[in-house]
Amino acid sequence: MWRRRPGLMLLGLVPALLVLLALLAAFVGLLVVVGDVVGWATPFVDDASATVRRLVRVTLALALVAGFVVLAAATFVALTLLVGDPFYARIWRETETLLGGPVPEDEVGLLRSIGDGVALVLLGLATTLGVVAVGLVPVVGTLAALAGGFCISAWFLAGELLGRPLEARGLDRSERSRLLRGHRFQVLTFGLSVQACFLVPLGAVLVMPAAVVGATTLARDLVEA
């Protein structure tokens, strides 16, 4: 696709860059206020020893930062697809044409796309709360929260990327969920691969158009399996 339609793929970078900048700004804002938030949330350790006070507050701060990272990872794709829907719809259709065969004609409505995006954000928030709770366990909890959150957000990410090509084939939300659960390994490894690319600086921006192409190809494989 980069060789065939480089201009279209370059346009696909723009929404991802805008969303990434917004999330980075929110992350910087969190780092600025996290000390005050932790102090406000832990008045019960004010009279404890300095060691206990520091341990509790550092642990909570790390849990909050880990939770934000998971939330950002879980919602980045939903927000990017929503902002850049016209660009990614063109990439999706061009990929379908390149792969051959009829291009699915079922339209993905704007309201349904917004609803799916909101649902993913809510799932991301619920996951974030779980990550923060696990992260409250000193040392080991933070590592476990990051690892578990990485896998869960990778699953959400794959599901969101696969949403358009599957819905265009007439699959509603429950049918898509059943299909994804029936191919857990393929879906999760795809999500983990994209998520790993997102860890590279600017990887989330550079990989996003190719992730749409990959999801379109995978959707075909899952339906035809």
C-alpha atoms as one frame of an Amber mdcrd trajectory, in Angstrom:
protein
   0.000   0.000   0.000   2.864   2.401   0.727   4.217   1.622  -2.732   0.847
   1.798  -4.484  -0.844   4.703  -2.668   1.856   6.625  -0.758  -0.152   9.860
  -0.716  -3.159   8.173   0.857  -0.992   6.421   3.429   0.708   9.721   4.306
  -2.720  11.276   4.933  -3.354   8.431   7.359  -0.508   9.730   9.519  -2.205
  13.071  10.222  -5.063  11.926  12.537  -2.699   9.643  14.452  -0.268  12.528
  14.994  -3.023  14.847  16.257  -4.331  12.256  18.741  -0.803  11.408  19.904
  -0.046  15.070  20.603  -3.272  15.393  22.602  -2.463  12.292  24.680   1.113
  13.476  25.258  -0.192  16.818  26.478  -2.520  15.011  28.886   0.368  12.808
  30.080   2.576  15.823  30.754  -0.308  17.406  32.642  -0.638  14.265  34.752
   3.068  14.291  35.587   2.786  17.923  36.671  -0.112  17.325  39.082   0.456
  13.702  40.130   2.287  14.757  43.298  -0.597  16.968  44.404  -3.174  14.289
  43.502  -1.306  11.617  45.469  -0.925  13.947  48.465  -4.641  14.759  48.375
  -5.581  11.067  48.110  -3.365   9.824  50.951  -3.976  12.021  54.007  -4.093
   8.844  56.112  -0.286   8.507  55.921   0.498  12.080  56.992   1.324  10.912
  60.506   3.217   7.786  59.400   6.987   7.516  59.240   8.781   9.112  56.299
   9.578   5.683  54.828   5.983   4.469  54.916   4.691   7.796  53.632   7.143
   7.764  50.725   6.429   4.102  49.861   2.653   4.578  49.774   2.762   7.773
  47.736   5.383   6.586  45.245   3.435   3.350  44.720   0.200   5.248  44.100
   1.949   7.670  41.741   3.398   4.792  39.710  -0.006   3.090  39.628  -1.646
   6.263  38.313   1.009   6.704  35.622   0.724   3.027  34.625  -3.044   3.374
  34.494  -2.822   6.399  32.224  -0.438   4.568  29.884  -2.874   1.656  29.626
  -5.817   4.010  29.083  -3.931   5.889  26.364  -2.967   2.633  24.653  -6.508
   1.264  24.866  -8.152   4.408  23.486  -5.557   5.679  21.003  -6.841   3.611
  18.099 -10.513   4.369  18.817  -9.831   8.098  18.957  -7.586   8.016  15.887
 -10.088   6.038  13.806 -12.841   8.409  14.868 -10.868  11.551  14.035  -9.470
  10.153  10.774 -12.475   8.109   9.639 -12.569   9.522   6.055  -8.869   8.769
   5.520  -8.958   5.289   7.009 -12.154   4.400   5.143 -10.328   5.145   1.893
  -7.311   3.077   2.995  -9.621   0.209   3.938 -11.447   0.259   0.609  -8.222
   0.532  -1.379  -6.853  -2.479   0.511  -9.998  -4.485  -0.210  -9.639  -3.619
  -3.900  -5.963  -4.577  -3.897  -6.730  -7.955  -2.292  -9.277  -8.718  -5.020
 -12.854  -9.887  -4.926 -15.931  -7.808  -4.149 -15.538  -4.886  -1.784 -18.109
  -5.140   1.068 -20.715  -2.443   0.609 -22.356  -2.329   4.052 -21.900   1.202
   5.355 -20.469   1.848   8.805 -22.590   4.685  10.158 -21.047   7.637  11.946
 -23.234   7.187  15.015 -22.298   3.517  15.251 -18.611   4.375  14.883 -18.946
   6.939  17.680 -20.800   4.384  19.812 -18.069   1.795  19.287 -15.430   4.367
  20.140 -17.219   5.396  23.334 -17.633   1.728  24.309 -13.901   1.153  23.857
 -13.057   4.228  25.917 -15.309   2.953  28.726 -13.645  -0.461  28.563 -10.301
   1.319  28.672 -11.373   3.222  31.775 -12.500   0.018  33.475  -9.179  -1.617
  32.595  -7.326   1.407  33.905  -9.070   1.128  37.271  -8.045  -2.515  37.429
  -4.457  -1.642  36.534  -4.337   1.053  39.214  -5.714  -1.397  41.795  -3.145
  -4.072  40.908  -0.419  -1.445  40.754  -0.986  -0.554  44.396   0.893  -3.724
  45.342   4.456  -2.440  45.881   7.029  -3.207  43.135   5.545  -6.446  41.782
   2.109  -4.897  41.360   3.342  -2.159  39.038   5.113  -4.663  36.782   2.119
  -7.018  36.748  -0.233  -4.121  36.025   1.847  -2.967  33.051   2.155  -6.481
  31.606  -1.515  -7.319  32.062  -2.618  -3.914  30.842  -0.422  -4.294  27.754
  -2.134  -7.559  26.781  -5.647  -6.297  27.496  -5.146  -3.057  25.596  -3.644
  -5.058  22.686  -6.875  -7.081  22.521  -9.003  -3.916  22.547  -6.750  -2.374
  19.900  -7.090  -5.369  17.573 -10.853  -5.452  18.046 -11.180  -1.780  17.174
  -8.990  -2.082  14.070 -10.962  -5.121  12.897 -14.295  -3.416  13.551 -14.748
  -1.619  10.215 -13.843  -4.453   7.813 -15.938  -6.932   9.815 -18.924  -4.637
  10.197 -18.808  -3.881   6.473 -19.358  -7.613   5.984 -22.611  -7.406   7.925
 -21.350  -8.616  11.317 -22.908  -6.857  14.294 -21.116  -6.370  17.620 -22.084
  -9.757  19.092 -21.123 -11.605  15.897 -17.786  -9.798  15.778 -17.122 -10.710
  19.402 -17.841 -14.387  18.745 -15.574 -14.379  15.700 -12.707 -12.754  17.582
 -13.057 -15.110  20.539 -12.961 -18.040  18.121  -9.593 -16.842  16.792  -8.022
 -15.541  19.996  -4.453 -16.388  19.047  -4.498 -14.598  15.671  -6.311 -11.573
  17.069  -4.117 -11.222  20.156  -0.840 -11.673  18.269  -1.950  -9.054  15.746
  -2.834  -6.670  18.565   0.437  -7.342  20.395   2.428  -6.755  17.203   0.775
  -3.383  16.619   1.058  -2.504  20.300   4.776  -3.333  20.269   5.262  -0.994
  17.300   3.478   1.706  19.275   6.231   1.501  21.918   8.778   2.842  19.414
   8.991   6.653  19.452   6.406   7.949  16.956   5.585   4.319  16.174   1.903
   4.895  16.927   1.805   7.509  14.177   3.955   5.746  11.599   2.301   2.322
  11.966  -1.340   3.411  12.056  -2.038   3.356   8.271  -0.313  -0.029   7.934
  -2.293  -1.318  10.933  -5.520  -0.506   9.071  -4.225  -2.442   6.056  -3.201
  -5.372   8.243  -6.568  -5.438   9.997  -8.365  -5.494   6.656  -6.289  -8.473
   5.535  -6.783 -10.293   8.848 -10.541  -9.686   8.756 -10.725 -11.489   5.429
  -8.743 -14.418   6.805 -10.959 -14.705   9.895 -14.208 -14.641   7.918 -12.950
 -17.154   5.375 -11.413 -19.512   7.974
